[in-house]
Amino acid sequence: MKQIYAFESKADYEKYQDIIERFQNKLVAYQQVLERNYALNDLPKAIVWTTGELATSTFSEIPIPAFTNKDVIYISPDIRYWRNLFVQQLEGREHPRIKAFYENLSEEHIFAIVGHELMHHSDLFVDEFDDDREDSIWFEEGMCEYLPRKLILDEIAFNEITNVESELVEMFKDTYGDHSIDAFGEASYQGSLTSIMLDYWRSFLAVKYLVEEKANHDVKQVFKAYQEWHTNGRKEPLSVYFGVQTLFDS
């Protein structure tokens, strides 16, 4: 997996050099865990480290500076950019505790985003990035949020982000949450940042519920059920199959 640096100046590269090196060192151990336990059999071709501005305006028009395009991961290691972006999710609503949480977001949380992108390459997921099928996107995105956070964050940090995103779902579900979880991303990339992120928050919480409440913390049991749903012909929406279709109803 090549490490590519896409910056407009040497000064930009030097600004992020230390955190990129820390992330690369952590990535070695994380990658080994995925290879050993979660069917990471084929690595992406490269990780492109870049600025938030380049990630969201040159390499993509998605307003989130972390994404996978085919076999290449693009990500910004700029913590300030991420902190500001996450504060924007509040859309000006007053919530001092959540605002303070994001303003002080740790480096580990950003590394978990790197982990999210690498997790997408696990062979445990039955769909490919270029598949037309969309009825299980929420599961893959939710698992790519849940598992890296469980592997990378400590218990306190994991519980903090869970509580924050639970509150954000409650705060914005009446505004942006009138669609099924199976319709992940249906109009999100034409909408606001918060409408995009609501799908991620709900998917993370749904997968957390499946793993911790329904499968007694057995991630592989959940994957097995998901793969059986696919093998048996996807006879019903995945949310119905898993019994989470009403999880976020009022």
N, C-alpha and C positions, 0 to 999 in steps of 0.2 A: 504494500500500500504506500504509494508515493505521498510525500508531504510537499505541497506546493504553496508558495507564498505569493499572494496577489495584492500588492500594495502599490500605491502611486508614487511613493518616495521611500528612500532608505530610512528616513526619519520615522515614517509610519511603521515600517518593519521593526525597527529598533524599539519603538514604543511598546510593541506587543511581544517582543522576542522572549522575554522571561516567562510570561504566562503560557505562551505556546509550548515552550520547552517543558514546563510543568505538566501541561495537559498531555503532551506526547509521552512523558514518562509514566503517567497514570494510565494512559491508554493501553500500554503493554499488558499490565495485569488484568485490566477490565476485558480486553480482547481475549485473553486466555480463558477467562471464566466463561465467556460466551462460546468460545470454540469447544470447551470441555463439556458444558452443560446445556447449551441452548442452540446447537446446530448452526453455529456461524462457520460455514464450510467454505464460502467464497467471499473473500474480502472485497470491498469496493476498490476501484483502481487508484483512487487518490482522495486525500482531504485537501481542500483548498482553504487556506486561512486568509481571511481578508477583513476589510473594515465593514462595519454595519452599513455604511452608505453604499459601498460597492455591491454588497450582497443583495441589497434591496432595490437598487436602481440600475445596475449594470448587468449583473449575473441573473437577476430575477426581478419581477415586479411585485413579488409577494412581500408584504411589510414585515416579515420575520426573518432575521439574518441567520437562519439555519435551515437547510433543506438538502435533500438528495435529488440529484438530476441524473437518472440512469445509474451509472456506476461511480459517480463522483459526489462526495459530500462537500458542501460549501458551508462555512461557518465563520462568524466573527467572534474573536475572543475578547472583545471590548466590553468589559463589565459595566462601564458607565453607560454605554449605549443600551445594553440589556436592561439596566435598572430604569433608565428613562422610559424605555419602551413599555416595560411592565407597569409603571406608574400610569402611563397613558390609558391602560385598560380600564381604569376607574372612570374615564370620561368625565372628569371633573367632579364626580360625586364625593361627598365628604366621608372618608373612612380613614382616620388618622393611623389606626393600627396596621391596616393593609398597606397604606402608603409608606409607612415607616419600614415595614417588612421588605418591600421592594427597593426602597432607597438604600437599604443595607444588605441587599442580596449577596450571598457568599459566592466565592469562586467555585465551591463544590456544586452549587446549583447550576452554574454555567457549564461545568464539566458534565453534569448529568444530561445536558442538552446534546453535547457531543455523543454521549452514550446512547441517547435516543436515536440519533441518526445511524449509528453503527448497528443498533439492534434491528433496524429495518432490513438488514441483509441476512437475518437468520432464515434458515430454510424451514423453520417451524411455521412460518406464514405461508398459506397456500396460494396467495395471489402474487403476481408480479407487479412492478411499478406501472407497466404499460397496459395492464389488463383493463378491459372496459367495465368489468364487474365492480360494483360500488357498495354492495350490501354487507360487506364486512370491514370496511375501512375503519369504522370506529373501534373495532377490536384490535386491529394492528396498531393504530395510533395510541389507543389506551394502554396496550401492553408495552409499547415503546416509551411511554411515559412512566408507567408503573415500575417495570422491572429495573431499568437503570437507576431510578431513584432508590429502590430498595437495596440495590447493590452498592451504590455510591454514597448516599447520604446516611448519616447516623439517625437513630430513632427520633431524636428531638427535631432535627431538621425535616425529616420525612413527615412527622406529624404536623409541623408548622405549615408546610406547603399544602398538605391535605386540608387543614382547617381553612387556610386562606382561599383555596380554590372551591371548597364547599360553600363558603360565604359568597364568593363571586357568582357561583351558579344561582344561589338564591337571589342575589342582587339584580341579576340581568336575565333570568329565565323568562320573565314576562315580556321583556323587550325583544330578545333574540331567540328564545327557546321554544318556539311554537312548532318545531318540526321534530320528527322522530330521530332518535339517535342513529338509526340506520341511514339517515340522509346526511351523514357527516359531509361537510364541505359543499353541500348542494349549491349554495350561493355565496359561500364565505369569502372567496377570493375576489368578489365584487363588492363586498361589504366592508364594514369597519373592522379594525383590529379586534375589538371586543367580540364582535359576532364570530370572527374566526376562532378566537381563543375559547369561546364558550363550548364549541364542539370538542376541543381538547380537554377542557376541565371535566365535562360530563363523561367523556370516554375513559379518562384516567380513573374517575370515581367509580364508574361501572365495573372496570376491570379489577379495581381494588376490592369491590364488593364480591365479585365472583371468586377471587383468589382467597380472600381472608374470611368471608362469611359462608360462602357456599362450598368451598373446596378445602377448608381448614388449612389455608396457607400453602396448598400444593399447586404450584404454578403449572407443573407438568400435567396434572389432572385436567386443568382448564384447557390447556393446549390440546390434549387428547380429545376432549369433548368438541372443541372447535373443529378439529380435523375430521371427526366423525360426521359432524354436520355437513361439511363439504363433501366428503366421500359418499354420503347417503343422498346427495342431490340437492342440497340447499332447499328443502321442501317448505321452509317457512323462513321469515326474516330472522337473522341471527339474534336480534334482541328478544324476539318471542321464544326462540329455542332456548336461550339462556335465562329467560324470565326477568329481563331487566327493562322491558318496554315501558313500564310505568314507574320506574325508579325515581324519576325527577318530576312526576306529576305533583301538583299542589295538594 
